[in-house]
């Protein structure tokens, strides 16, 4: 195998693909890249057996072939070519020995021993199953509103991923860790709606890899089988095993009737919350919200060490009497930060019941659920 590739292109490809190489590989073969050349197209792939990334780039090919080579060694060698005078790198593979050369000097080069490419685990093909098309920007929107709430609980493994479903003309994502929940949806084009009635659970890592390697204006093809999901766009393919379900019936925990709503300017709410949060208990991060008429007081204190802070802001309050509720301030701040509208609305019923937080405005197809913390005096 022999080819020539632009240094900058090679560096970008290797930095993308190496993220699929495991830090601690169960099998030594997984510490490698698989390189395959056909004509003028080079394919570089890596996998940890759960997730795989494949990138195809156009190069100047001279001799077809395939090899597997140590990923860390190759990446570090290419990254070390920092001389701006180096613009291209030539690969010449013979008897699995990968020789790299650059520049005009005869002594400018490196060699890395490789192995037979047939020993590398094959890239899983997802041919049958459901196929959807979505823009990368839409996929990013769905993920940004949900990924933050993915659980890390080692017992409830179904919550360790993002629930993805398509029905009733919409594509939606949901994630929850039992304390907070994010859900978002987009409309499917009329006449081309695809149904994924029972949904699948996607590991968060695969979505992060898709965004890292795909531009916002690209169209992403999603193929889903019973066990895998494949994202294809431009010259990149990212494949992953699905997390086994079923996903909990999240609809059952989302209240539909509320006795109280509070509407506030988002930026002011965020600023006031940041003012009091430093005084919150470092373990619970609890912030108290006291609603009285058309004012909301935020306060935080740490009885164990001492210190307190309070702030007040004007709100539009609908509900009878005064009301107090407590939240993890970090969780609340994170959710408010994802509401980019001028105003945000909180919908509640009791100090211990779920609170729905949503942006105010048309076309905002996302909302959040946040469970309160029990106030000390309660």
HUGIWO-V717574 format. One record per residue. RES is the residue in three letters. PHI is phi in degrees with one decimal (none if undefined). D_FIRST is the distance of its C-alpha to the first C-alpha in Angstrom with 1 decimal. Layout:
res->RES phi->PHI d_first->D_FIRST
res->RES phi->PHI d_first->D_FIRST
This chain:
res->UNK phi->none d_first->0.0
res->UNK phi->-148.1 d_first->3.8
res->UNK phi->-160.4 d_first->6.9
res->UNK phi->-126.0 d_first->10.5
res->UNK phi->-139.2 d_first->13.0
res->UNK phi->-64.5 d_first->16.7
res->UNK phi->-58.9 d_first->17.9
res->UNK phi->-62.7 d_first->20.7
res->UNK phi->-64.6 d_first->18.7
res->UNK phi->-61.2 d_first->16.2
res->UNK phi->-62.5 d_first->19.4
res->UNK phi->-64.4 d_first->21.1
res->UNK phi->-64.3 d_first->18.4
res->UNK phi->-64.7 d_first->18.1
res->UNK phi->-67.2 d_first->21.9
res->UNK phi->-75.6 d_first->22.3
res->UNK phi->-75.0 d_first->20.1
res->UNK phi->-65.1 d_first->21.2
res->UNK phi->-67.0 d_first->24.7
res->UNK phi->-91.5 d_first->23.8
res->UNK phi->-80.3 d_first->22.9
res->UNK phi->-67.9 d_first->26.2
res->UNK phi->-67.6 d_first->28.2
res->UNK phi->-128.1 d_first->29.3
res->UNK phi->-77.4 d_first->26.9
res->UNK phi->-68.3 d_first->28.6
res->UNK phi->-120.2 d_first->25.5
res->UNK phi->-58.3 d_first->23.2
res->UNK phi->-60.2 d_first->20.1
res->UNK phi->-75.7 d_first->21.3
res->UNK phi->-80.5 d_first->20.8
res->UNK phi->-115.5 d_first->17.1
res->UNK phi->-93.4 d_first->14.8
res->UNK phi->-105.0 d_first->12.5
res->UNK phi->-111.1 d_first->9.4
res->UNK phi->-133.7 d_first->8.3
res->UNK phi->-119.1 d_first->7.0
res->UNK phi->-131.9 d_first->9.2
res->UNK phi->65.4 d_first->10.3
res->UNK phi->-104.6 d_first->11.4
res->UNK phi->-121.0 d_first->11.9
res->UNK phi->-103.3 d_first->10.4
res->UNK phi->-115.7 d_first->12.3
res->UNK phi->-120.2 d_first->13.4
res->UNK phi->-138.2 d_first->16.2
res->UNK phi->-152.0 d_first->18.7
res->UNK phi->-155.5 d_first->21.9
res->UNK phi->-111.9 d_first->25.0
res->UNK phi->81.5 d_first->25.9
res->UNK phi->-97.2 d_first->28.6
res->UNK phi->-130.9 d_first->26.7
res->UNK phi->-136.8 d_first->23.1
res->UNK phi->-129.1 d_first->21.5
res->UNK phi->-131.5 d_first->18.6
res->UNK phi->-123.5 d_first->17.7
res->UNK phi->-113.6 d_first->15.8
res->UNK phi->-130.8 d_first->15.3
res->UNK phi->-82.1 d_first->14.7
res->UNK phi->-133.2 d_first->12.4
res->UNK phi->-96.7 d_first->11.6
res->UNK phi->-87.3 d_first->8.4
res->UNK phi->-121.3 d_first->7.4
res->UNK phi->-148.9 d_first->4.7
res->UNK phi->-63.4 d_first->4.9
res->UNK phi->164.3 d_first->4.4
res->UNK phi->-152.6 d_first->6.5
res->UNK phi->-159.9 d_first->8.2
res->UNK phi->-114.9 d_first->11.6
res->UNK phi->-139.6 d_first->12.9
res->UNK phi->-55.8 d_first->16.5
res->UNK phi->-67.0 d_first->17.6
res->UNK phi->-65.4 d_first->20.5
res->UNK phi->-65.4 d_first->18.9
res->UNK phi->-66.3 d_first->16.1
res->UNK phi->-62.1 d_first->18.8
res->UNK phi->-67.0 d_first->21.2
res->UNK phi->-65.7 d_first->19.1
res->UNK phi->-69.3 d_first->18.2
res->UNK phi->-63.6 d_first->21.8
res->UNK phi->-75.6 d_first->23.0
res->UNK phi->-81.3 d_first->21.7
res->UNK phi->-89.6 d_first->25.1
res->UNK phi->-64.2 d_first->25.7
res->UNK phi->-62.2 d_first->26.4
res->UNK phi->-73.1 d_first->25.2
res->UNK phi->-84.6 d_first->21.6
res->UNK phi->-112.7 d_first->20.4
res->UNK phi->-133.3 d_first->16.6
res->UNK phi->-128.7 d_first->13.8
res->UNK phi->-106.6 d_first->10.6
res->UNK phi->-105.3 d_first->7.6
res->UNK phi->-133.9 d_first->5.9
res->UNK phi->-108.4 d_first->5.0
res->UNK phi->-139.0 d_first->6.9
res->UNK phi->53.1 d_first->9.6
res->UNK phi->69.4 d_first->9.2
res->UNK phi->-90.6 d_first->10.2
res->UNK phi->-94.2 d_first->8.9
res->UNK phi->-103.7 d_first->10.3
res->UNK phi->-110.1 d_first->11.8
res->UNK phi->-136.5 d_first->13.9
res->UNK phi->-152.1 d_first->16.6
res->UNK phi->70.9 d_first->19.7
res->UNK phi->-102.0 d_first->20.7
res->UNK phi->-72.4 d_first->21.8
res->UNK phi->-66.4 d_first->20.1
res->UNK phi->-93.3 d_first->20.8
res->UNK phi->-84.2 d_first->19.5
res->UNK phi->171.8 d_first->16.6
res->UNK phi->-153.6 d_first->15.9
res->UNK phi->-136.0 d_first->14.0
res->UNK phi->-131.1 d_first->14.0
res->UNK phi->-67.9 d_first->13.8
res->UNK phi->-125.4 d_first->12.2
res->UNK phi->-141.1 d_first->12.9
res->UNK phi->-64.8 d_first->12.2
res->UNK phi->-65.8 d_first->11.8
res->UNK phi->-68.7 d_first->14.6
res->UNK phi->-81.8 d_first->16.9
res->UNK phi->-81.0 d_first->16.8
res->UNK phi->-57.0 d_first->19.9
res->UNK phi->-67.3 d_first->19.4
res->UNK phi->-73.5 d_first->20.4
res->UNK phi->-60.8 d_first->23.9
res->UNK phi->-93.8 d_first->24.8
res->UNK phi->-116.1 d_first->28.2
res->UNK phi->-97.4 d_first->29.2
res->UNK phi->-93.3 d_first->33.0
res->UNK phi->116.0 d_first->35.5
res->UNK phi->-84.4 d_first->36.8
res->UNK phi->-123.8 d_first->35.0
res->UNK phi->-127.1 d_first->36.3
res->UNK phi->-124.9 d_first->35.4
res->UNK phi->-149.6 d_first->36.6
res->UNK phi->-73.2 d_first->36.0
res->UNK phi->-61.4 d_first->34.3
res->UNK phi->-65.9 d_first->37.6
res->UNK phi->-67.5 d_first->39.6
res->UNK phi->-63.2 d_first->37.4
res->UNK phi->-65.6 d_first->37.7
res->UNK phi->-59.4 d_first->41.5
res->UNK phi->-60.1 d_first->41.8
res->UNK phi->-72.0 d_first->39.8
res->UNK phi->-62.3 d_first->41.6
res->UNK phi->-88.0 d_first->45.0
res->UNK phi->-130.1 d_first->44.2
res->UNK phi->-58.9 d_first->41.5
res->UNK phi->-61.8 d_first->44.0
res->UNK phi->-96.2 d_first->46.1
res->UNK phi->-63.9 d_first->43.6
res->UNK phi->-80.0 d_first->45.1
res->UNK phi->-114.6 d_first->43.7
res->UNK phi->-65.1 d_first->46.2
res->UNK phi->-79.4 d_first->44.7
res->UNK phi->-97.2 d_first->47.4
res->UNK phi->-91.9 d_first->47.3
res->UNK phi->-64.2 d_first->43.5
res->UNK phi->-62.1 d_first->43.9
res->UNK phi->-83.3 d_first->44.9
res->UNK phi->-80.9 d_first->41.7
res->UNK phi->-136.9 d_first->40.1
res->UNK phi->-100.8 d_first->40.9
res->UNK phi->-81.9 d_first->42.7
res->UNK phi->-122.2 d_first->41.3
res->UNK phi->-144.6 d_first->43.4
res->UNK phi->-138.7 d_first->44.0
res->UNK phi->-163.9 d_first->47.5
res->UNK phi->54.4 d_first->50.4
res->UNK phi->76.8 d_first->48.2
res->UNK phi->-128.0 d_first->46.8
res->UNK phi->-111.7 d_first->43.7
res->UNK phi->-136.0 d_first->44.7
res->UNK phi->-130.6 d_first->43.6
res->UNK phi->-141.3 d_first->45.8
res->UNK phi->-145.5 d_first->45.5
res->UNK phi->-153.7 d_first->48.2
res->UNK phi->-116.7 d_first->48.9
res->UNK phi->92.9 d_first->52.5
res->UNK phi->-105.3 d_first->53.8
res->UNK phi->-145.3 d_first->52.2
res->UNK phi->-146.1 d_first->50.6
res->UNK phi->-125.4 d_first->48.6
res->UNK phi->-141.7 d_first->48.2
res->UNK phi->-149.7 d_first->47.0
res->UNK phi->-146.4 d_first->46.6
res->UNK phi->-130.4 d_first->45.5
res->UNK phi->-82.7 d_first->46.8
res->UNK phi->-86.7 d_first->44.6
res->UNK phi->-60.3 d_first->44.9
res->UNK phi->-62.1 d_first->47.8
res->UNK phi->87.1 d_first->47.0
res->UNK phi->-130.8 d_first->43.5
res->UNK phi->-67.8 d_first->44.5
res->UNK phi->-111.4 d_first->42.5
res->UNK phi->-107.2 d_first->44.2
res->UNK phi->-127.1 d_first->42.9
res->UNK phi->-57.1 d_first->46.3
res->UNK phi->-90.2 d_first->45.8
res->UNK phi->72.5 d_first->43.1
res->UNK phi->-136.5 d_first->40.2
res->UNK phi->-111.5 d_first->39.7
res->UNK phi->-100.9 d_first->36.6
res->UNK phi->-61.4 d_first->35.5
res->UNK phi->-61.7 d_first->36.0
res->UNK phi->-61.9 d_first->32.7
res->UNK phi->-66.9 d_first->30.7
res->UNK phi->-66.6 d_first->32.9
res->UNK phi->-63.9 d_first->32.4
res->UNK phi->-68.2 d_first->28.6
res->UNK phi->-61.3 d_first->29.1
res->UNK phi->-65.6 d_first->31.3
res->UNK phi->-68.6 d_first->29.0
res->UNK phi->-115.7 d_first->26.1
res->UNK phi->-123.8 d_first->28.1
res->UNK phi->-75.8 d_first->30.5
res->UNK phi->-61.7 d_first->34.1
res->UNK phi->-89.1 d_first->34.3
res->UNK phi->-82.7 d_first->31.5
res->UNK phi->-102.2 d_first->32.4
res->UNK phi->-107.2 d_first->31.2
res->UNK phi->-94.3 d_first->31.0
res->UNK phi->-114.1 d_first->32.2
res->UNK phi->-113.8 d_first->31.8
res->UNK phi->-126.8 d_first->34.0
res->UNK phi->-107.8 d_first->34.2
res->UNK phi->-70.8 d_first->36.6
res->UNK phi->-127.0 d_first->34.3
res->UNK phi->-132.9 d_first->31.6
res->UNK phi->-132.4 d_first->31.4
res->UNK phi->-122.1 d_first->28.4
res->UNK phi->-107.5 d_first->28.5
res->UNK phi->-125.8 d_first->26.3
res->UNK phi->-161.6 d_first->26.5
res->UNK phi->52.7 d_first->24.6
res->UNK phi->-109.4 d_first->21.0
res->UNK phi->-119.6 d_first->22.0
res->UNK phi->-127.5 d_first->22.9
res->UNK phi->-126.4 d_first->25.0
res->UNK phi->-123.3 d_first->26.3
res->UNK phi->-150.5 d_first->29.1
res->UNK phi->-69.4 d_first->31.5
res->UNK phi->-84.3 d_first->35.0
res->UNK phi->-81.8 d_first->37.9
res->UNK phi->-68.0 d_first->40.4
res->UNK phi->-98.7 d_first->43.7
res->UNK phi->-82.5 d_first->46.3
res->UNK phi->-80.8 d_first->46.7
res->UNK phi->-57.5 d_first->50.3
res->UNK phi->-72.5 d_first->52.7
res->UNK phi->-65.0 d_first->52.4
res->UNK phi->-60.5 d_first->54.9
res->UNK phi->-69.5 d_first->57.6
res->UNK phi->-100.0 d_first->57.6
res->UNK phi->-94.0 d_first->57.6
res->UNK phi->-67.7 d_first->61.3
res->UNK phi->-116.3 d_first->62.6
res->UNK phi->-117.3 d_first->66.1
res->UNK phi->-134.9 d_first->67.0
res->UNK phi->-103.0 d_first->70.3
res->UNK phi->-151.8 d_first->69.1
res->UNK phi->-131.0 d_first->66.7
res->UNK phi->-130.2 d_first->66.0
res->UNK phi->-121.2 d_first->64.4
res->UNK phi->-141.4 d_first->63.5
res->UNK phi->-71.4 d_first->61.6
res->UNK phi->-60.7 d_first->58.2
res->UNK phi->-62.7 d_first->57.7
res->UNK phi->-68.7 d_first->61.2
res->UNK phi->-59.5 d_first->60.6
res->UNK phi->-61.4 d_first->57.4
res->UNK phi->-64.1 d_first->59.1
res->UNK phi->-65.7 d_first->62.1
res->UNK phi->-64.4 d_first->60.0
res->UNK phi->-64.5 d_first->58.1
res->UNK phi->-67.8 d_first->61.4
res->UNK phi->-95.4 d_first->62.7
res->UNK phi->-60.3 d_first->59.5
res->UNK phi->-60.4 d_first->59.6
res->UNK phi->-91.2 d_first->62.9
res->UNK phi->-71.4 d_first->61.6
res->UNK phi->-56.2 d_first->61.4
res->UNK phi->-64.7 d_first->58.0
res->UNK phi->-86.3 d_first->57.7
res->UNK phi->-94.4 d_first->58.7
res->UNK phi->56.8 d_first->58.2
res->UNK phi->-71.8 d_first->61.1
res->UNK phi->-122.5 d_first->62.5
res->UNK phi->-94.9 d_first->65.8
res->UNK phi->-112.4 d_first->66.4
res->UNK phi->-109.6 d_first->70.1
res->UNK phi->-104.4 d_first->71.0
res->UNK phi->-139.6 d_first->74.5
res->UNK phi->55.7 d_first->75.6
res->UNK phi->-108.1 d_first->73.2
res->UNK phi->-130.2 d_first->71.8
res->UNK phi->-120.9 d_first->68.9
res->UNK phi->-102.3 d_first->69.2
res->UNK phi->-105.2 d_first->66.1
res->UNK phi->-145.2 d_first->66.8
res->UNK phi->-146.9 d_first->65.1
res->UNK phi->-151.9 d_first->66.6
res->UNK phi->-129.3 d_first->65.8
res->UNK phi->-59.9 d_first->68.9
res->UNK phi->-72.3 d_first->67.3
res->UNK phi->-108.0 d_first->66.8
res->UNK phi->104.6 d_first->68.9
res->UNK phi->110.8 d_first->68.2
res->UNK phi->-154.8 d_first->68.2
res->UNK phi->-150.4 d_first->67.3
res->UNK phi->-146.7 d_first->68.3
res->UNK phi->-144.2 d_first->67.6
res->UNK phi->-134.8 d_first->69.1
res->UNK phi->-142.2 d_first->67.9
res->UNK phi->-79.1 d_first->69.5
res->UNK phi->-137.9 d_first->68.3
res->UNK phi->-98.8 d_first->69.3
res->UNK phi->-112.0 d_first->70.5
res->UNK phi->-119.8 d_first->71.6
res->UNK phi->158.6 d_first->73.2
res->UNK phi->-89.9 d_first->76.5
res->UNK phi->68.7 d_first->77.4
res->UNK phi->-85.0 d_first->75.4
res->UNK phi->-156.1 d_first->72.2
res->UNK phi->-125.4 d_first->70.1
res->UNK phi->-152.5 d_first->66.6
res->UNK phi->-120.0 d_first->64.0
res->UNK phi->-136.7 d_first->60.2
res->UNK phi->-67.1 d_first->57.4
res->UNK phi->-62.2 d_first->57.2
res->UNK phi->-64.9 d_first->53.5
res->UNK phi->-63.3 d_first->52.8
res->UNK phi->-64.0 d_first->55.2
res->UNK phi->-64.3 d_first->53.8
res->UNK phi->-63.0 d_first->50.3
res->UNK phi->-66.2 d_first->51.5
res->UNK phi->-60.4 d_first->53.6
res->UNK phi->-66.3 d_first->50.7
res->UNK phi->-90.0 d_first->48.9
res->UNK phi->-94.8 d_first->51.9
res->UNK phi->-87.5 d_first->51.4
res->UNK phi->-79.5 d_first->54.6
res->UNK phi->-64.7 d_first->57.8
res->UNK phi->-128.1 d_first->59.6
res->UNK phi->-131.5 d_first->58.8
res->UNK phi->-123.0 d_first->60.8
res->UNK phi->-115.0 d_first->61.5
res->UNK phi->-120.7 d_first->63.2
res->UNK phi->-141.1 d_first->65.0
res->UNK phi->-130.0 d_first->67.8
res->UNK phi->-128.1 d_first->68.5
res->UNK phi->-65.6 d_first->67.6
res->UNK phi->-114.8 d_first->65.6
res->UNK phi->-92.7 d_first->64.1
res->UNK phi->-60.3 d_first->60.7
res->UNK phi->-112.1 d_first->60.4
res->UNK phi->-99.6 d_first->58.4
res->UNK phi->-119.9 d_first->57.1
res->UNK phi->-146.8 d_first->55.9
res->UNK phi->-73.7 d_first->55.6
res->UNK phi->-101.4 d_first->58.4
res->UNK phi->149.4 d_first->57.5
res->UNK phi->-80.9 d_first->56.3
res->UNK phi->72.7 d_first->52.8
res->UNK phi->-97.3 d_first->52.1
res->UNK phi->-89.7 d_first->50.6
res->UNK phi->-154.7 d_first->50.2
res->UNK phi->-157.6 d_first->52.6
res->UNK phi->-132.4 d_first->52.8
res->UNK phi->-118.9 d_first->54.9
res->UNK phi->-133.1 d_first->56.0
res->UNK phi->-82.9 d_first->58.2
res->UNK phi->-78.1 d_first->61.0
res->UNK phi->-99.2 d_first->62.0
res->UNK phi->-69.6 d_first->65.5
res->UNK phi->-66.8 d_first->67.7
res->UNK phi->-57.7 d_first->69.5
res->UNK phi->-73.9 d_first->73.0
res->UNK phi->-83.9 d_first->72.1
